[in-house]
Amino acid sequence: MSSIHIEDLQEGMVVKGEVRDPRGRVILEANSVLTFRHIKTFKSWGITAVEVCDVGGSVDPIKEKKNDLPEALKEEMSQLFRYSNPKSEMVRELFRLCVKRKLNQKKEGGAGGS
């Protein structure tokens, strides 16, 4: 079982448990097969990650991405988020978006600052 970020979800994946909105209402039942419509609904309700069943023992793409970060970027992000609560879902999502932005900037030639 893996927790997959909303952007990494794909149609056909099977959710492990119930997917609930922030108020606890069930959006999708356990063992349901994801469709494009489900993923769109998750985004509209602010759901950032979903537990899915492992498919063929594949590596968790979220953990893999974290391990592939350059050391300088890890240090920079650690400094930027040093006073933040790493257990907060909102902080984790903001961290993920900042890392994604920095990596895109490096691909495009390093334009822009922090």
JOJODA-V678704 format. One record per pair of residues at least 12 apart in sequence whose ideal C-beta (glycine too) atoms are under 7 Angstrom apart, sorted by the first residue. I is the first residue (numbers start at 1). J is the second residue. If there is no record, write none. Layout:
BEGIN
I&J ; I&J
END
This chain:
BEGIN
1&16 ; 1&51 ; 1&53 ; 1&54 ; 2&52 ; 2&54 ; 2&60 ; 3&49 ; 3&51 ; 4&49 ; 4&50 ; 4&52 ; 4&62 ; 5&48 ; 5&49 ; 5&62 ; 6&39 ; 6&42 ; 6&43 ; 6&47 ; 6&48 ; 6&49 ; 8&61 ; 9&34 ; 9&39 ; 9&50 ; 11&34 ; 11&35 ; 11&36 ; 12&33 ; 12&34 ; 13&34 ; 13&52 ; 14&31 ; 14&33 ; 14&52 ; 14&53 ; 15&28 ; 15&30 ; 15&31 ; 15&32 ; 15&34 ; 15&50 ; 15&51 ; 15&52 ; 16&30 ; 16&51 ; 16&52 ; 16&53 ; 17&30 ; 17&51 ; 18&30 ; 19&42 ; 19&47 ; 19&50 ; 21&45 ; 22&46 ; 27&41 ; 27&45 ; 48&89 ; 48&93 ; 69&99 ; 73&99 ; 73&102 ; 77&95 ; 77&98 ; 77&99 ; 80&98 ; 80&114 ; 81&95
END
